[in-house]
Amino acid sequence: MDIVIQIEHRNIEQIPTLIVEKEEWKGKPHPTVIFLHGFQSGKEHNLHYAYNLVNHGVRVVLPDAYLHGERDDSADFARMSANFWKIVLTSIQELKQIYHVLKEEDLLIEGKVGVGGTSMGAITTYGALASYSWIDVAVAMMGNAHYELLAQGQLDYFKKKGLQLPVDQAVIDELFQMLERVDLSKHLDRLNGRPLFIWHGEQDGIVPFSLTELLMKEITPLYEGTSHLMFMRDEEAGHAVPRPAMLKSTEWFGHYLQEADELRNEK
């Protein structure tokens, strides 16, 4: 049977966003995923995730991050890199705005809201899990939950290359204080057993695989006796998600969002 999938472009709180869904879901409460793109990417680059999620019965909301997509102000790579954590922290705040707008419009079902992303979007997802209890299911593809460790690694890299950051030490100290508040690795109890799918390639030269491996050691005991945690590692993959992992992540969302009520009763 033919299925009609529609893509609506709208601004949610001035955030350019695509909403991907079946025609019959429009304007109605429905299981929903907010899916976040990576660094130097844009919302439309994740339409393949959206297509497969819709086929698993899930509405998809794709926002553009600060300085990305339609919000691109022609910032060069160096400026965007210097603003990386501002982009992530802004996205965490904007997730809350998007959620509240969708809730006010009666488009969400309590207990059936997911958040996920790739690369920078996955990094943002971890911070969102540390921030919001309304997220019921999550997917993180080649991300990092150890904000302070990653940020320190970035600083060390800049120093090693002899690059001068366009900010002083006071600004850096303030940034680390903000990161600590949303650093999931420092607030693991906030996961609260929520279903979490993680994928990472061992040859990733952008986001260190070692930090995902560390996260798994930290959180696996928290999920003992449940099926709510899945880790897919790829020995050969670098910083690119292969099709099988993409398909598995969308299947994960579909499965758990459709059964979120039962999951809450298990916790």
C-alpha positions in Angstrom: 0.0 0.0 0.0 1.3 3.5 -0.9 2.1 5.7 2.1 2.0 9.5 1.8 4.7 11.2 4.0 4.6 14.9 4.2 7.4 17.4 5.1 6.3 20.6 6.7 8.7 23.5 7.0 8.0 25.9 9.9 9.7 28.1 12.4 9.3 27.0 16.0 10.4 29.9 18.3 12.4 31.3 15.3 14.1 27.9 14.9 13.8 26.6 11.3 12.4 23.1 11.5 11.1 20.3 9.4 8.3 18.1 10.6 8.1 14.8 8.9 5.0 12.6 9.3 2.1 10.7 7.7 -0.8 12.8 6.5 -3.2 11.3 9.0 -1.0 12.3 12.0 -1.0 16.0 11.2 -2.4 18.1 14.1 -2.8 15.1 16.4 -1.0 13.7 19.4 1.5 11.1 18.2 4.8 9.5 19.3 7.5 12.0 18.3 11.3 12.1 18.0 13.3 15.3 17.9 16.4 14.4 15.9 19.5 16.6 15.9 22.1 17.0 13.1 25.9 17.1 13.3 28.5 19.8 13.1 28.5 21.8 9.8 25.4 19.9 8.7 21.7 20.8 8.6 18.2 19.5 9.4 17.5 18.1 5.8 20.7 15.9 6.0 18.8 13.6 8.3 15.8 13.0 6.2 16.8 9.3 5.7 16.5 8.9 9.5 13.1 10.6 9.3 11.8 8.4 6.5 12.6 5.2 8.4 11.3 6.6 11.7 8.0 7.5 10.0 7.8 3.9 8.7 8.2 2.8 12.4 5.2 4.9 13.4 7.0 8.0 14.7 6.7 11.6 13.8 10.0 13.4 13.4 11.0 17.0 14.2 14.3 18.2 12.6 15.6 21.6 13.8 18.5 23.6 12.5 21.2 24.2 15.2 22.6 27.7 15.9 24.9 28.8 13.1 23.8 25.9 10.9 21.4 25.3 8.0 19.1 28.3 7.5 20.7 29.9 10.5 24.2 29.9 8.9 25.7 33.4 9.0 28.7 32.3 6.8 30.8 31.6 9.8 34.1 29.9 8.8 35.3 26.6 10.3 37.5 28.2 12.8 34.7 30.4 14.2 32.2 27.6 14.3 34.8 25.4 16.1 35.4 28.1 18.6 31.6 28.3 19.2 31.1 24.5 19.3 30.0 24.4 23.0 27.8 27.5 22.6 26.1 25.6 19.8 25.6 22.5 21.9 24.3 24.5 25.0 22.0 26.5 22.8 20.6 23.4 21.2 19.9 21.9 24.7 17.9 25.0 25.6 16.1 25.1 22.3 15.1 21.5 22.7 13.0 22.6 25.7 11.4 25.4 23.7 10.5 23.0 20.9 9.1 20.5 23.3 6.9 23.1 25.0 5.6 24.4 21.7 4.7 20.9 20.5 3.1 20.1 23.9 1.0 23.3 23.9 -0.2 22.4 20.4 -1.2 19.0 21.7 1.1 17.1 19.3 2.8 14.9 21.9 1.8 11.9 23.9 3.2 11.8 27.4 5.7 9.0 27.7 6.3 8.8 24.0 8.9 11.5 23.2 12.4 10.6 22.0 15.5 12.6 21.3 18.5 11.6 19.2 21.2 12.7 16.9 24.5 12.1 15.1 27.9 13.5 16.2 27.2 17.0 17.6 23.6 16.0 17.7 24.4 13.0 19.8 26.6 15.1 22.1 23.6 17.4 22.5 21.4 14.4 23.2 23.5 13.3 26.2 23.3 16.8 27.6 19.5 16.8 27.1 19.3 13.5 29.0 21.1 15.2 31.9 18.7 18.1 31.7 15.1 16.8 30.9 13.1 14.0 32.5 10.5 14.3 29.7 12.8 12.5 27.3 11.6 8.8 27.3 13.9 7.2 24.7 17.2 8.3 23.3 19.7 7.5 20.5 23.3 8.7 20.3 25.3 8.0 17.2 29.1 8.7 17.5 28.6 11.2 20.3 30.2 11.9 23.7 28.7 12.3 27.2 31.9 13.4 28.9 31.6 17.1 28.2 34.4 18.3 30.4 36.9 15.7 29.2 36.0 16.4 25.5 36.3 20.2 26.1 39.6 19.8 27.8 40.9 17.6 25.0 39.9 20.3 22.5 41.7 23.0 24.5 44.8 20.8 24.6 44.6 20.3 20.9 44.5 24.0 20.2 47.5 24.6 22.5 49.4 21.8 20.8 48.8 23.4 17.4 49.8 26.8 18.8 46.3 28.2 18.1 45.1 31.2 20.1 41.5 31.0 21.3 39.5 34.2 20.9 38.4 34.2 24.6 40.2 34.7 27.9 40.6 32.3 30.7 37.6 33.7 32.7 35.3 32.8 29.7 36.8 29.3 29.6 36.3 28.9 33.3 32.6 30.0 33.0 32.1 27.6 30.1 33.4 24.6 32.2 31.0 25.6 34.9 28.1 25.5 32.5 29.2 22.2 31.0 29.4 20.6 34.4 25.7 21.2 34.9 24.8 19.2 31.8 27.7 16.7 31.7 25.8 13.4 31.8 28.9 11.6 33.0 28.7 13.5 36.2 25.0 12.9 36.7 24.5 9.3 35.6 21.5 8.8 38.0 19.5 11.2 35.7 19.4 8.4 33.0 16.8 6.7 35.3 16.8 3.6 33.2 15.6 5.3 30.1 16.1 3.3 26.9 19.3 4.4 25.3 20.9 3.2 22.0 24.5 4.0 21.4 26.6 3.5 18.2 30.2 4.5 17.7 33.0 3.5 15.2 36.3 2.5 16.8 38.3 4.4 14.1 36.5 7.7 14.7 39.1 10.5 14.4 36.7 13.3 15.3 34.8 12.2 18.4 37.0 9.8 20.5 35.6 6.3 20.7 37.5 5.8 24.0 35.1 8.2 25.7 32.1 6.1 24.6 33.8 3.0 25.8 34.3 4.7 29.1 30.6 5.7 29.3 29.6 2.1 28.7 31.7 0.9 31.6 30.0 3.6 33.8 26.4 3.0 32.8 26.2 -0.8 32.1 25.8 -1.6 35.8 22.9 0.9 35.9 21.0 -1.1 33.3 21.7 -4.6 34.7 18.6 -6.8 34.4 17.0 -4.7 31.7 17.0 -4.5 27.9 17.0 -0.7 27.8 20.6 -0.3 26.8 22.2 -1.3 23.5 25.7 -0.5 22.4 26.8 -1.1 18.8 30.5 -0.8 18.1 32.0 -1.0 14.7 35.7 -2.0 14.5 36.2 -0.6 11.0 34.0 2.5 11.0 35.3 6.1 11.3 33.2 9.2 11.8 30.3 8.1 9.6 27.2 6.0 10.5 26.7 2.9 8.3 23.3 2.0 7.0 22.8 -1.0 9.4 23.4 1.2 12.4 21.0 3.8 11.1 18.3 1.3 10.5 18.8 -0.3 14.0 18.6 3.1 15.7 15.2 3.9 14.0 13.9 0.5 14.9 14.9 1.2 18.5 12.9 4.4 18.6 9.9 2.8 17.0 10.0 -0.2 19.3 10.4 1.7 22.6 8.1 4.7 21.8 5.3 2.3 20.9 5.8 0.5 24.2 6.8 3.5 26.4 3.8 3.1 28.7 4.8 -0.5 29.6 8.5 0.6 30.1 7.5 3.2 32.6 5.7 0.5 34.6 8.9 -1.6 34.6 11.1 1.1 36.1 
